[in-house]
């Protein structure tokens, strides 16, 4: 093989290696893929891949993995989102729970959870209840944010404030552990 041919092969091999590194998944895409299938349904069969499940899919999972300014295949950007469950261990959230938030600037907003317990806030030009757990607000949240959840005379106030994480399930994964406060629940510990 001539030097010229060897140089061309080496150049092509190097270009292929560089392209493979540049065309791989971003950290956000990896985190979203790692969520696995939808476990709460959202109007579809449980466990079915649910990229288009609407606001009632993927209860209890970190919503902003797919709905943030940095990674958004879902086409909706949330400024805060999460799921409320009735009891620890539930796999589907509770509908009709009020999630009341107040930020450090004094902005107050409340949203009712949808049929799978999900709620989501997004930016809009005015305060607008959109149904199915969705509210648009005309401001960005200023951290820290306090939270109270209410339903049927039961009220649970979050013991600490949200300092920066807008996806509730990042800190409230299913299992109670050293790194998780467990699901957001109305009843239980």
DATAQUI-V997471 format. One record per helix or strand. SS is the DSSP state (2 for helix, 1 for strand). FROM is the first residue (numbers start at 1). LEN is the number of residues. Records with the same first field share a line. If there is no record, write none. Layout:
SS: FROM-LEN, FROM-LEN
This chain:
2: 3-20, 27-8, 54-3, 63-3, 168-3
1: 80-6, 98-6, 108-5, 118-6, 128-4, 134-4, 145-7, 154-4, 162-1, 167-1, 177-1, 180-1, 184-2
